[in-house]
C-alpha cells in the first residue's frame, strides 16, 4: 500500500465545482437520504469553547462521520469547525475557519485534507434549502433572511433556487452597510431590500431563515405571520414559543 494524500486549498475546491448551488443542493439532499436510511453514522459534535463553553471568544468543534457505501467509496472523516470573535474584528479574515479530513475506513490512511470554509457556507445554506423545498408553503412570495455574511450570500442562492417564485427578499443585519453591500451583489438578479429592524422584517414574511452569530433569542412569536415557515441555522434566533407552538418541527438530528 502506498498512501497518498490530496491537499485541496480553497481555490481547489472552488475549481472542482463547489459554487454550483444546484449540484450542492442535490448532494445535500442525497446525504439526508443516506442519513435517513442508516448509511451515515454521525455522532454528536464535540464543542470546545475558549476560555469556556458558556463565555467563549473562540471555539473548535469536532464533527465526525462515516459514510457506508457498496460501490467502494466508503469514507470516514471529520470537520474541524472553528470560529473566532477576534477574527470578526479583522478586515479580510474569515470569522469561521474549517478544515476537513477524509480517511480510508479500512486502512485509516488519510485520503484528503481540504479547506472547509466555503464548503461549510455552501452546505449550510443547502441544508436550509432542502428544508425549504419540502416544508415552505408552495405559494411563498416573501422571504426574510437574517445575516449578511458569507452564509447570507449562499443562503440567498440556495433558497431562491428551490423557491424561484419568491418575489421579494428582505435581508436583515445589524450592520446595514453590510446588508446593502450584499444586496448590490445581486442587483438585477433578485429583488432584495435591506433592514436592521427584525420586527418589521418578519411581519409579512412567508419564510424566515436565520444564519446569525447571536447567542440569545431575538425573534418573538408574536412578530411572525400566521403559518409562516421558519428555519433556524444556528443555536438561537427564535424564542422558544416559536418552536413549542409550531404545527410541525423538522430536525436532522433530534439527539444533537
C-alpha positions in Angstrom: 0.0 0.0 0.0 1.2 3.4 -0.9 -0.8 6.0 1.0 -1.3 9.3 -0.9 -2.9 12.4 0.5 -4.7 15.0 -1.7 -4.4 18.6 -0.3 -7.0 21.0 -1.5 -6.9 24.7 -0.7 -9.9 26.9 -1.1 -9.2 27.7 -4.7 -9.0 24.0 -5.5 -12.4 23.1 -4.0 -14.0 26.0 -5.9 -12.4 24.9 -9.1 -13.9 21.4 -8.5 -17.3 22.9 -8.8 -18.2 23.8 -5.2 -20.0 27.0 -6.2 -22.6 25.2 -8.3 -25.6 25.6 -5.9 -27.9 23.2 -7.8 -25.3 20.4 -7.5 -24.7 21.2 -3.8 -28.4 21.0 -3.1 -28.6 17.7 -4.9 -25.7 16.3 -2.9 -27.1 17.6 0.3 -30.5 16.0 -0.3 -28.8 12.7 -1.2 -26.8 12.9 2.1 -30.0 13.4 4.1 -31.5 10.4 2.3 -28.5 8.3 3.2 -28.7 9.5 6.8 -32.3 8.5 7.0 -31.6 5.1 5.6 -28.8 4.5 8.2 -26.0 4.6 5.7 -24.4 7.5 7.6 -23.1 7.2 11.2 -22.8 10.7 12.6 -22.0 11.1 16.3 -22.8 14.4 18.1 -20.5 17.3 17.7 -17.8 17.9 20.3 -17.7 21.5 21.3 -14.7 23.1 23.0 -15.1 26.8 23.9 -12.2 29.1 24.9 -12.0 30.2 27.7 -15.1 28.1 28.4 -18.2 26.8 26.7 -20.6 29.5 28.1 -18.5 32.6 27.5 -16.3 31.6 24.6 -14.4 34.1 22.5 -13.3 31.3 20.2 -14.2 27.7 19.8 -13.4 24.5 18.0 -15.9 21.7 17.1 -15.0 18.1 16.0 -17.7 16.8 13.7 -17.0 13.1 12.8 -19.0 11.0 10.3 -18.8 7.6 8.5 -20.5 7.1 5.1 -21.2 3.5 4.2 -21.2 2.7 0.5 -21.5 -0.5 -1.5 -19.7 1.0 -4.5 -16.3 1.1 -2.9 -16.4 4.8 -2.0 -17.0 4.5 1.8 -15.2 7.2 3.7 -14.7 8.2 7.3 -13.5 11.6 8.5 -14.3 14.8 10.4 -14.6 18.5 10.0 -12.8 20.8 12.4 -15.1 23.7 12.6 -13.8 26.8 14.4 -14.9 30.4 15.0 -13.2 33.4 16.5 -14.7 36.7 17.7 -11.2 38.2 17.3 -11.3 37.4 13.6 -14.6 39.2 13.2 -12.8 42.4 14.0 -10.1 42.0 11.5 -10.8 43.0 7.9 -10.2 40.3 5.3 -10.1 37.5 7.8 -12.9 34.9 8.0 -14.9 34.5 11.2 -15.1 30.8 10.7 -12.2 28.5 10.0 -13.0 25.0 8.8 -10.7 22.1 7.8 -11.9 18.7 6.5 -10.0 15.4 6.9 -11.1 12.3 5.0 -9.7 8.8 5.5 -10.0 5.3 4.1 -12.2 3.4 6.6 -10.4 0.1 6.1 -6.7 1.2 6.4 -7.5 4.6 8.1 -4.8 6.2 5.9 -5.7 9.9 5.2 -7.2 10.4 1.7 -7.7 14.1 1.6 -7.2 17.2 3.7 -9.1 20.2 2.4 -10.2 23.7 3.2 -13.8 23.5 4.6 -14.7 27.2 4.9 -16.6 27.6 1.6 -17.8 24.0 1.8 -19.4 24.9 5.1 -21.1 28.0 3.7 -22.5 26.1 0.7 -23.6 23.0 2.7 -25.2 25.0 5.5 -27.3 27.0 3.0 -28.1 23.9 1.0 -29.4 22.2 4.2 -31.8 25.1 4.7 -32.7 24.9 1.0 -33.6 21.2 1.2 -35.7 22.0 4.3 -37.5 24.9 2.5 -38.1 22.7 -0.6 -40.2 20.3 1.4 -41.6 22.5 4.2 -42.1 26.0 3.0 -45.5 26.9 1.5 -45.7 26.4 -2.2 -47.0 29.9 -2.7 -44.2 31.6 -0.7 -43.7 35.1 -2.0 -41.8 36.9 0.7 -38.5 35.7 2.2 -36.7 37.3 5.2 -33.0 36.3 5.8 -31.1 37.3 8.9 -27.3 37.6 8.4 -25.4 39.3 5.6 -22.2 37.3 5.9 -20.7 34.6 3.7 -23.5 32.2 4.5 -26.0 35.0 3.9 -24.7 35.2 0.3 -25.0 31.4 -0.2 -28.4 31.3 1.5 -29.9 33.7 -1.0 -28.7 31.4 -3.8 -30.0 28.3 -2.1 -33.5 29.5 -1.2 -34.1 31.2 -4.5 -33.0 28.1 -6.3 -35.6 25.9 -4.6 -38.3 28.5 -4.5 -37.9 30.6 -7.6 -41.4 32.1 -7.2 -40.2 34.3 -4.3 -40.9 38.0 -5.3 -39.1 39.8 -2.5 -36.1 39.1 -0.2 -35.6 41.2 3.0 -32.0 40.9 4.1 -31.5 41.8 7.8 -28.3 42.7 9.5 -27.4 44.9 12.5 -24.7 46.3 10.2 -26.9 47.8 7.5 -24.0 48.7 5.3 -23.0 45.1 5.2 -26.6 44.2 4.1 -26.5 46.9 1.4 -23.2 45.6 0.0 -24.6 42.1 -0.3 -27.8 43.4 -1.9 -25.8 45.2 -4.5 -24.0 41.9 -5.4 -27.4 40.5 -6.5 -28.6 43.7 -8.3 -30.6 42.8 -11.4 -30.9 39.1 -10.3 -33.2 39.2 -7.2 -35.4 41.8 -5.7 -33.7 42.4 -2.4 -34.5 45.1 0.3 -32.4 45.7 3.4 -33.3 46.2 7.0 -31.9 46.3 10.5 -35.3 46.1 12.2 -36.1 42.5 13.0 -39.7 43.1 14.0 -40.8 44.8 10.8 -38.7 42.5 8.6 -40.6 39.3 9.6 -44.1 40.8 9.9 -45.3 39.7 6.4 -42.7 37.1 5.6 -43.9 33.7 4.4 -40.4 32.2 5.1 -37.9 33.3 7.7 -34.3 31.9 7.7 -31.7 32.8 10.2 -27.9 32.4 9.9 -26.5 34.7 12.6 -24.0 34.5 15.4 -26.5 35.6 18.1 -26.2 33.9 21.5 -29.8 34.7 22.5 -33.2 34.6 21.0 -34.3 37.9 19.4 -37.3 36.9 17.2 -40.6 36.8 19.0 -43.5 34.6 18.1 -46.0 37.5 18.1 -44.0 39.2 15.3 -44.4 36.3 12.9 -47.0 36.0 10.2 -49.6 33.2 10.8 -48.5 29.9 9.1 -45.0 31.2 8.4 -42.2 28.7 7.9 -39.1 29.4 10.0 -35.7 27.8 9.5 -33.0 28.3 12.2 -29.5 27.5 11.1 -27.8 28.4 14.4 -28.3 27.7 18.1 -30.7 30.6 18.9 -32.6 33.3 17.0 -36.3 32.3 17.7 -37.8 32.4 21.1 -38.8 29.0 22.5 -42.5 29.6 22.0 -42.0 29.7 18.2 -40.8 26.1 18.3 -43.1 24.8 21.0 -46.2 26.1 19.3 -45.3 25.0 15.8 -47.6 22.7 13.8 -44.6 20.8 12.7 -40.9 20.7 13.8 -38.3 19.2 11.4 -34.8 18.3 12.5 -31.8 16.4 11.1 -30.8 15.1 14.5 -33.1 15.1 17.5 -30.3 14.0 19.8 -28.0 16.8 18.7 
